[in-house]
Amino acid sequence: MFSRLKNRMTYANVASTTALVIAIGGSGAAVAATMLPANSVGSRQLINNSVKSADLKDHGVRAADIANGAIDRPGAFGTGNLGVVRAYAWNSSPSASADLTGNGYTYNRSGGTVSVVHNSAGSYTISFAGLNLDGGNVVVSGYGGSPTWCTVGSWGSSSVSVRCFDAAGAPTDSYWTIAVSD
């Protein structure tokens, strides 16, 4: 039977059949779109976690549409979401160890404390209690009136090693800011 069908297949037959399938398919989609009433899809029809940001109209979600604390609660974004802030801090104690949690410029997604240990001139270890920093990105920047620059020595588990230097390259105590993101 296939050989009989194969003998009758010509370019014209294949092209016209393909055009017919495309035309019917497009018409079916158009008919389906006109059959759905406006605003007919709601919360009951949506599968949990199925709507992605690409599905939303620009500026379609306002702050008033988001439950209080829904974005800031630990784990709200899961893991592996590029650019989501896990933690940040301002070292307000350049020459001493301190608990930074209450200085007004810290955030720890786990809800844990943020503390810094002053190891020696220009050498610090900052800890974000309860937060796993593995696999994230860490950025640190010198802060204040004197020309200093700071860099990340290493990070892992829940702590980051920070090193600060003066304009001549000598280790120096400094204010600095740090941000940890996914």
C-alpha positions in Angstrom: 0.0 0.0 0.0 2.8 2.4 0.8 4.4 1.8 -2.6 1.1 2.8 -4.3 0.9 6.0 -2.2 4.5 6.7 -2.8 4.0 6.6 -6.6 1.2 9.2 -6.4 3.2 11.7 -4.2 4.2 14.7 -6.2 5.6 18.0 -5.1 2.2 19.7 -5.8 0.3 17.1 -3.6 2.8 17.5 -0.7 2.8 21.3 -0.9 -1.0 21.6 -1.1 -1.5 19.2 1.8 1.0 21.1 3.9 -0.7 24.4 3.1 -4.1 22.9 4.0 -2.8 21.7 7.4 -1.2 25.1 8.2 -4.4 26.9 7.2 -6.6 24.7 9.3 -4.3 24.8 12.3 -4.1 28.6 12.2 -7.9 28.9 11.9 -8.4 26.5 14.8 -6.2 28.7 17.1 -8.0 31.8 16.0 -11.4 30.2 16.7 -10.2 29.0 20.1 -9.0 32.5 21.0 -12.4 34.0 20.1 -14.3 31.4 22.0 -12.6 32.2 25.3 -14.3 35.1 27.1 -12.2 37.9 28.4 -10.7 37.4 31.9 -11.8 33.7 31.9 -8.5 32.3 33.3 -8.1 32.9 37.0 -6.3 31.4 40.0 -8.4 28.1 39.8 -7.2 27.4 36.3 -3.5 28.1 37.0 -1.1 25.4 38.1 1.0 26.4 41.1 4.5 27.8 40.1 3.6 27.7 36.4 3.6 31.4 35.7 7.1 32.8 35.0 8.2 36.4 34.8 8.3 36.2 31.0 4.5 35.4 31.1 3.7 38.7 32.9 3.1 42.0 31.2 5.7 44.7 31.9 4.7 46.7 35.0 1.7 44.4 35.4 2.5 43.5 39.0 2.6 46.3 41.6 4.0 46.3 45.1 0.4 46.3 46.4 -0.2 43.0 44.6 2.5 41.2 46.6 1.9 39.9 50.1 3.8 41.7 52.8 7.2 39.9 53.3 6.6 37.5 50.4 9.8 38.5 48.6 12.0 39.1 51.6 11.3 35.8 53.4 14.1 33.2 53.4 13.8 30.8 50.6 11.1 32.8 48.7 13.2 32.6 45.5 14.6 29.1 46.1 18.2 28.6 45.0 20.0 29.2 41.8 18.1 32.4 40.8 20.8 34.6 39.3 21.0 38.0 40.9 18.9 37.4 43.9 20.5 39.0 47.0 21.3 36.6 49.7 23.0 39.0 52.1 24.6 42.4 52.3 26.4 44.4 55.0 28.2 47.6 55.8 31.3 47.1 58.0 30.7 50.0 60.5 33.6 48.8 62.7 36.9 49.1 60.7 39.3 48.4 63.5 37.4 46.0 65.8 35.3 42.9 65.8 31.6 43.6 66.0 28.0 42.3 65.6 26.8 44.2 62.6 23.2 42.9 62.8 21.8 46.1 64.4 23.7 48.8 62.4 20.7 49.2 60.1 22.7 48.3 56.9 22.7 44.5 57.0 20.5 41.8 55.5 20.8 38.0 55.9 18.2 36.0 53.9 18.4 33.2 56.5 17.4 35.7 59.3 20.6 35.0 61.2 23.1 37.4 62.7 25.8 39.2 60.7 29.2 39.7 62.5 32.7 40.7 61.5 36.0 39.6 63.1 38.9 42.0 62.7 41.9 39.6 62.2 44.7 42.1 61.7 45.3 45.4 59.8 43.0 45.2 56.7 42.0 41.6 57.3 38.4 40.7 58.2 36.1 37.6 58.3 32.4 38.4 58.0 29.9 35.7 58.9 26.3 35.5 57.9 24.9 33.0 60.4 22.7 30.2 58.9 23.4 31.2 55.3 25.2 28.9 52.8 27.4 31.0 50.6 28.6 28.2 48.4 27.8 28.8 44.7 27.0 32.4 45.1 28.7 35.7 44.0 30.4 38.0 46.4 31.3 41.7 45.8 33.1 43.9 48.3 34.0 47.6 48.0 36.0 50.0 50.1 34.0 52.8 51.7 34.8 56.1 53.2 36.9 59.2 52.7 40.4 57.7 52.4 41.5 56.1 49.2 41.2 52.4 50.0 40.3 49.3 48.0 39.0 46.0 49.3 38.8 42.6 47.8 37.4 39.2 48.6 40.0 36.8 49.8 37.8 33.7 49.8 34.3 32.6 50.7 32.4 29.5 51.6 30.0 28.0 54.1 28.7 31.1 55.9 31.7 33.4 55.9 33.8 35.7 53.6 37.4 36.7 54.0 37.9 40.4 53.1 41.2 42.2 52.6 41.6 46.0 52.4 44.6 48.1 51.2 45.6 51.7 51.0 46.6 53.5 47.8 50.2 52.3 48.3 49.0 48.6 48.5 49.7 48.2 52.3 47.0 46.5 54.4 44.8 49.1 56.1 41.7 49.1 58.2 38.7 50.4 56.3 34.9 50.8 56.2 33.5 48.5 53.4 30.3 47.2 52.0 29.6 43.6 50.9 26.9 42.0 48.8 26.2 38.3 48.3 23.9 37.2 45.5 22.8 33.9 43.7 
